[in-house]
Amino acid sequence: MTTIGFIGCGKMARAMIAGLTASEAFAAADITACAPSSVTRADASARFGINVSADNAAAAACDVVVLAVKPQVCDLVLSEVNGIIREDALLVSIAAGKPIAWIASRARTENVARFMPNMPAAVGEGMTSVSFADAVSAADRRTAESIAAAFGRFEVIPESLMDAATALAGSSPAFVFMMIEAMADAAVLEGMPRAQAYRFAAQAVAGSARMALEDGAHPAALKDAVCSPAGTTIEGVRVLEELGFRSSVMEALHATCEKSRDFG
């Protein structure tokens, strides 16, 4: 079996591990997570049944090494492990904004892939963008893709689109959660209990997303199908347009994309 080592065990790493272990495509015994915090290690061990260590060398010894640390500390971490990662290991970076060439030069390996996963990976509904260095073999590409597939959907994209993918899929769940919260707040204002309001709002978003994925129609056509002439929905759409809903979403994603570029 393929062994997977995580250098870093923050929220995104734990989301990936949750998806991996729940999928049963990878055994918990074959996954190792390294973190300096004893609390983090104990939590990961208890929740997922994986191996944990304070020493990044434990992850560096695996078949696939996932660099799951913040972009700001990538240089420091790679300087510590670049001499101990196995020559035949695949290094997968999930650090926003850090190009493959930058990772490869500091890790002293050309066998590098870049992932941008998102938090829904924790429930098997992730959307992960994947890019590869030219040197990555077909076998290692298949391994990387099987990892991404274990916690949701994935697409292999040119690295030039990775910053856009970071905004569109990596960061957007936070924006969707804000929308769910706002929708629920509106329902509470109208008298609905909060817990019930969250369920209604979350299911409305989940169902709408599934329709967009499976129906094949343009999102505008799906929106039009909900809007009856002189009805309640078109009135809400009018207000959203008046308040600049589309522009706000576009500007938020653009700002996120620019921030990702800044890390490079």
N, C-alpha and C positions, 0 to 999 in steps of 0.2 A: 504493500500500500504506500501511496505518496504521503510523506510527512510534511507538515506545514508548520512553520515557526513564525510567530508574530513578534516583531520587535516593537514594543508598545502595546498597551492593552487599554486604550481609551474607549470612548463611546463608539467610534466607528469600527474599531477592531472587534469590540464585543458584539456589535450588530452582525458583523460578518461571521464571527464564531457561532453566534446563536443560529444563524441561517445554515451554516455548514453542518452543525451537529444535529439540528432538527431534520435536515434533509436525509440524513443517514448515508449520504454519498461519501462522507469521510468520517472515520471513527474518531471519537473524542481522544482515544489513546494515541492517535497519530498527530494530534495538534498540541503545540506548545506555545504558551504566551509568556513573554518576559516583560516585567514592569518593576520599577524601583519600589513601589508602594506595597507593603505587606498586606494592606487592606484590599487593594486592587487584586492582588494575586489570590488571596483567600476567597474573594467574591467570585472570581473567574473559575477557580477550582470547584467551588461549591455549586455554582450555577450550571456549569457545562461539563464537569468531570474531566477537564483537560489537564495536561501537564503545565505547571507554572514554574518560573524561575526568576530570580533577581539578576541573573547573569545572561546578557544577550548572546553569549556563546552557545547557549542551549538552543536558541532559535536559529543561529547561524549554521548549526550542524544539520539542519533539515533540508529536504529536497527542494522545497519552495520556501523562500524567506520573504515575509511580508514586512516591508518598512512602513509601520503604522504610527509614525510620530508627526508632530506638527512641522510645517515647512521651516519654521524658524530654527529648529534644532537638528534638522537633517544633516547638516555639515558635520556637527559635533558627533552625532551618533555614527555616521558612516566612517568617520575617522577612527572610531573605536573598533569597528567590526570589519573593516575592509581587508584585513589580513587573515580573517578566520572564516569568512564565508567560503564554502566549498566551491571549487572551480566548476563543478558540474551543476551547481544549484541555480535555480531560477530566482532572480530577485524581482519582487513585485512591489512597486512603490505606490502608495495611495496619498502621497503628499501633494496637496494642491499647488499648482503653479510650477513645480520643479520638473523641467524637461528630462527626457530619457538620457540625453547626452550628458547633462549635468550629473545625474545619478550615476551613470556608468563611469564617468571620470573619477568620481570620489569613491565609488565602491570597488574600482579596479576590476570591473567585469563588464563584458558586452552583453551578457545574458540577462537583459532587463526588460520587464514589462511595466506598463503603467496602468493602474486602475483608478477610476473615480466611481466608487460605489455610493450608495446612499443609505439612510437609516432604515427604510423599509426592508432592507436585507434581513433585519432581525426577525421578520415574520415571513420570509420567503418571497417577498414582493419587491425586491430591489431592482433598480435599473442601473447597470454598471457599464461604463464606457471603458474600452480596453484598447491599448496601443502597444505595439511591440518594437523593440530594436530590430534592425535587419538581421542581426546575428542569431536571434532566437530560433531554435529548430522547430520543425513541424510538430515533433512530439511534445516539446515544452509549450508550444502554443495550444495544443489540445489540452494539456494539463491545466494551463491558466484558464482556458475557456470553461473547463469542467468545474473549476472552483467558482467562477463567476456565475455559472448556470445553477449551482447548488443553492444560491440564495436569491434567485429571481431571474429576470431577463438580462441579457447583455448584448452589446453590439461592438464589433471591432471598428474603430474609426481612425482616420488620420490623426496624428498627434496635434496637428494644427487646429483641430476642433476641440481639443481637450478642455481648454478654458471655457468655451461655450457649454460643453457638456457638464462642467463643474457647476455652472450657474443653473442650467436647465434641469438637471437631475440631482446633482449633489446637494445643492443648497435649497432648491425649491420645496422640499418637504416642510421646511420651516415656514415658508410663506403659505403653504396649504394649511398647516396647523393653525396659523394666524387667522386664515379665512374661516376654518371650522369654528374657532373660538368666537369670532365675530358673529357668525351665523347663529351660534348657540346663545350668545349674549342678546341678540335680537329676539330670539324665541323666549328667553327668560323675561325680557322686557314686556312681552305679550302674555306672560303668565305661566309658561311651561316650566316645570321643574328642571334644574340645571343638568342633572345626570341624563334625563330623558332627552334634553335638547342636544347634548353632545352626541348621543346615539343617533338621533335623527340626522344631524349635520354630517357626522362622519360617514354614515351609510349613504347619504345623498351624494357625497363626494366620491366614495368608493364605487357606487353604481354608475355614476356619470363617467368616471375614468374607464370602467370596464366597457361601457358602451362605445367610448371613443376608440378603444383598442380593438374591439371585436366587430363593430358595425361596418366600418370602412367608409362611412360618410364623413364629409368635411365637418369639423366642429361647428362651423357657422350653420350648416344644415341641421345638425342636431339641436342647436340652440333655437333655430326657427321653428322646429317641430314642437317645442315646448311652449312657444309664444302664440297664444290665441289672439285674434283681433280684439282690441280694446279690453284685454284680459289683465289678470293680476301680474303675470310674469313679464309682459312687455313693459308694464309700468316700472317694475324693478329694474329691468334692463335700461330703460330711459334714464333712471336716476344714476345707475352705475356709469353710463356713458357721460352724463352731465358732470359727474365728479372725477372723470379721468381715470376710470378703472383700468382700461387697456394700457394707457400711457404709463400709469404707475407700475404696473406689472413689468412692462418692457424696461422701464428705467431701473427698477430693482435688479432685474436679471443682468442688465448691462453693467451696472455698478459692481455686481458680484463677479462678473467676468473680468472687469478691469482689476479688481482686487486680486484675483487669481494670477493675472499677468504680473502684478507687482511682486509676487513671491518669487517669480523666475529670475 
